[in-house]
Every structure is written in C-alpha cells, then in structure tokens.
C-alpha cells in the first residue's frame, strides 16, 4: 500500500474500498491535473473555491489629519522629529 501511494498521483485514495473518501465531508475530494477540478469538500474546498478579500474600514473619527494633505505646521514638526531620530 505505501509503495503504491508513494508512486502514484491521485486526488484521493480509499484503501480496501471504493470511493468512500468522497462521502466524508471533511476530506478534500477532486482529481489532479486534467482528471478533475481540484479539491472541494471541507476546509480544503472552501479555501480552493474562495478568494481572500481583505477589507479595512477606517473610522473617520480615528483618522489623523496629520497624514492627509494639506500638510501644516504640525506635520513639519513631526517629520523634523522623525528625521532627527533616524
């Protein structure tokens, strides 16, 4: 069994039965290469079939006007301090 698994390429394997890994919802199921669409079922399927989309919503009350134009005297003071620290 170990030699067979190590020397073949497959999307999933059921040992001593046929296709039972398909029925297990937490195991990924799908072919490899041209034989299938990839993995689906469980977490592997979720990760395969979704696209991460990071979203950050900055509260307008939390943003500091220091970082947005028009820059003023305070910006110049902070930049001067940062330059001295570097």
C-alpha positions, -999 to 999 in steps of 0.1 A, spaced: 0 0 0 27 25 10 47 18 -22 15 23 -43 6 56 -26 42 69 -29 45 61 -66 11 72 -80 -6 106 -84 -42 109 -73 -66 134 -59 -77 109 -32 -75 73 -23 -97 48 -5 -79 17 8 -98 -16 8 -130 0 -6 -141 22 -35 -147 59 -35 -156 61 2 -134 92 7 -159 111 -14 -186 107 12 -166 122 40 -174 158 41 -142 169 58 -118 153 33 -109 171 1 -122 154 -30 -111 161 -66 -88 150 -93 -53 160 -101 -44 178 -134 -67 171 -163 -87 145 -144 -105 169 -121 -112 204 -110 -91 202 -78 -102 199 -42 -136 205 -28 -153 195 4 -145 207 39 -119 234 46 -98 225 15 -127 231 -7 -136 264 10 -100 276 6 -98 264 -30 -131 279 -42 -129 313 -24 -107 343 -29 -94 362 1 -105 398 1 -91 419 29 -113 448 38 -104 476 63 -128 503 72 -112 532 89 -135 552 111 -134 589 100 -131 597 137 -100 576 141 -80 590 112 -55 617 120 -54 647 98 -16 647 102 -14 621 74 -36 638 48 -30 670 28 -29 698 31 0 694 54 6 720 80 29 731 108 23 700 129 33 677 101 65 696 96 72 693 134 66 655 134 87 650 103 115 670 118 114 649 149 114 616 129 144 628 108 163 636 140 155 601 154 168 584 123 
